[in-house]
Amino acid sequence: MTRKGAAVRLTGVGVAVAALLLASGCSSDGGSSSASPSPAATTSAAASPTGGASPTGGASPTGSVPADVTAATTQVTTNWEKFFSPDTAISEKTALVEGGEQLAPVLQGFASDPRVGQVQAKVTKVDFTSPTNANVTYDLSLQGQVVQPGATGQAVLENGTWKVSKASLCGLVQQSGNTAVPGCS
């Protein structure tokens, strides 16, 4: 158990380092940002991203976006920001990331490092690439100051809920140089 506990603590440090690296502007998760991000919807998340509304806005052809773009955008935004909120319990974070049960050791690492509580994300744009995938543009803040505008990641629809993709979370952690991340291999 001692070796496993040490690995979890190191993973937590890796998560914090990755978050702080992003927050300090030293790196990003590889995506690009748009010149003028549009604010995402700020209403409460819908229980399901399905519905009868027609896709509106964006350059995606019909059929390559969720049936209800507004509800899906709201859920992506709400869940992404909640996942990266220091006020969100680990049990809730597990439900907001793709493959959350596999990533529980990484999420426990979040809880054990106080530096992670200084970092938050605010979604500025959601672009759907399919009915079950979206590119998310967000601003990363450190102690309330935006320090990494236009960071990007992906959201995925898993079991009817829009979640932070495993690839996005694992990519952030691996930027710290920690390549042995439980749940990411």
C-alpha positions in Angstrom: 0.0 0.0 0.0 2.9 2.3 0.7 4.1 2.3 -2.9 0.5 2.8 -4.2 0.0 5.7 -1.8 3.2 7.3 -2.9 2.1 7.0 -6.6 -1.2 8.7 -5.8 0.6 11.5 -4.0 3.0 12.0 -6.9 0.0 11.9 -9.3 -1.6 14.7 -7.3 1.5 16.7 -7.4 1.7 16.1 -11.2 -1.9 17.4 -11.6 -1.1 20.5 -9.5 2.0 21.1 -11.5 0.2 20.7 -14.8 -2.5 23.1 -13.6 0.0 25.6 -12.4 2.1 25.3 -15.6 -1.0 26.0 -17.6 -2.0 28.8 -15.3 1.4 30.4 -15.6 1.2 30.4 -19.3 4.2 28.0 -19.8 2.2 25.6 -21.9 -1.3 24.7 -23.1 -2.9 21.4 -24.0 -2.1 21.7 -27.6 -5.2 23.3 -29.0 -5.6 26.7 -30.6 -7.9 29.5 -29.5 -10.2 31.7 -31.6 -9.5 35.4 -31.9 -12.8 36.3 -30.2 -14.3 33.5 -28.2 -18.1 33.7 -27.7 -19.5 33.4 -24.2 -21.3 30.0 -23.6 -24.8 29.8 -22.2 -25.0 30.4 -18.5 -28.3 28.8 -17.7 -28.5 25.6 -15.6 -27.6 22.4 -17.3 -30.2 20.2 -18.9 -30.6 16.7 -17.6 -30.1 15.3 -21.0 -28.5 16.9 -24.1 -31.2 15.5 -26.3 -34.3 17.2 -27.6 -36.1 18.4 -30.6 -34.5 21.7 -31.3 -32.7 22.1 -34.6 -29.0 22.8 -34.6 -28.3 26.5 -34.8 -25.2 28.5 -35.4 -21.8 27.2 -36.2 -20.4 25.8 -39.4 -21.3 22.2 -38.7 -23.7 20.5 -41.1 -26.9 19.0 -39.8 -26.3 15.6 -38.2 -22.8 16.4 -37.0 -24.0 18.2 -33.8 -26.3 17.1 -30.9 -30.0 17.3 -31.6 -30.4 20.1 -29.0 -27.3 22.3 -29.3 -28.4 24.8 -26.7 -28.9 22.1 -24.0 -25.7 20.3 -24.9 -23.7 23.5 -24.8 -25.2 24.4 -21.4 -24.3 21.0 -20.1 -20.8 21.0 -21.5 -20.2 24.4 -20.0 -21.7 23.7 -16.6 -20.0 20.3 -16.2 -16.6 21.5 -17.4 -16.6 24.4 -15.0 -17.9 22.3 -12.1 -15.2 19.6 -12.8 -12.5 22.3 -12.5 -14.0 24.0 -9.5 -12.2 23.6 -6.2 -15.6 23.5 -4.5 -16.7 20.3 -6.3 -16.4 17.1 -4.3 -14.2 14.2 -5.6 -17.3 12.0 -6.0 -18.9 14.6 -8.2 -15.7 15.1 -10.2 -15.7 11.3 -10.9 -19.1 11.7 -12.5 -17.9 14.6 -14.6 -14.9 13.0 -16.3 -14.9 10.3 -18.9 -14.0 7.0 -17.3 -14.1 8.6 -13.9 -13.8 5.4 -11.9 -10.6 4.6 -13.7 -9.3 8.1 -12.9 -10.2 8.1 -9.2 -6.5 8.0 -8.2 -5.8 11.2 -10.2 -8.9 12.9 -8.8 -7.8 11.9 -5.3 -4.5 13.6 -6.2 -6.5 16.8 -6.9 -7.9 16.7 -3.4 -4.5 16.2 -1.7 -2.8 19.2 -3.2 -3.9 22.7 -2.0 -2.5 24.4 -5.2 -5.2 22.8 -7.3 -7.7 24.8 -5.3 -6.3 28.0 -6.7 -7.1 27.0 -10.4 -10.5 27.4 -12.1 -11.7 27.2 -15.6 -14.4 29.3 -17.4 -15.7 28.0 -20.7 -15.8 30.6 -23.4 -16.7 28.4 -26.5 -18.0 25.0 -27.3 -17.7 23.6 -30.9 -19.3 20.3 -31.6 -17.4 18.0 -33.9 -20.0 15.3 -33.7 -23.2 14.5 -31.7 -21.0 13.0 -29.0 -17.8 15.1 -29.1 -17.0 18.8 -28.6 -13.9 21.1 -28.5 -14.0 23.3 -25.5 -12.2 26.6 -25.2 -11.8 27.9 -21.7 -9.9 30.5 -19.7 -7.8 29.2 -16.9 -7.6 31.4 -13.8 -5.1 31.3 -10.9 -6.4 32.9 -7.7 -9.1 34.7 -9.6 -6.8 36.1 -12.4 -7.1 34.8 -15.9 -3.6 33.6 -16.7 -4.2 31.3 -19.7 -6.9 32.5 -22.0 -8.0 30.3 -24.8 -6.9 26.9 -23.5 -8.6 24.0 -25.2 -9.8 20.5 -24.4 -12.4 18.1 -25.4 -15.8 17.0 -24.0 -17.5 13.7 -24.7 -21.0 12.4 -24.2 -20.9 9.4 -22.0 -24.0 7.7 -20.7 -26.1 10.7 -21.5 -23.9 13.2 -19.7 -21.3 15.6 -21.2 -18.0 15.1 -19.5 -14.4 16.3 -19.6 -12.6 13.9 -21.8 -10.1 11.4 -20.3 -7.6 12.6 -23.0 -7.9 16.2 -21.8 -7.4 15.4 -18.1 -4.6 12.9 -18.8 -2.9 15.4 -21.2 -2.9 18.1 -18.5 -1.3 15.7 -16.0 1.2 14.3 -18.4 2.4 17.8 -19.3 4.0 17.8 -15.8 6.3 15.1 -16.9 4.3 12.4 -15.0 3.9 9.7 -17.7 2.8 6.9 -15.2 -0.6 8.2 -14.5 -3.1 5.7 -13.1 -6.1 5.4 -15.5 -4.4 7.2 -18.3 -2.5 4.4 -20.0 
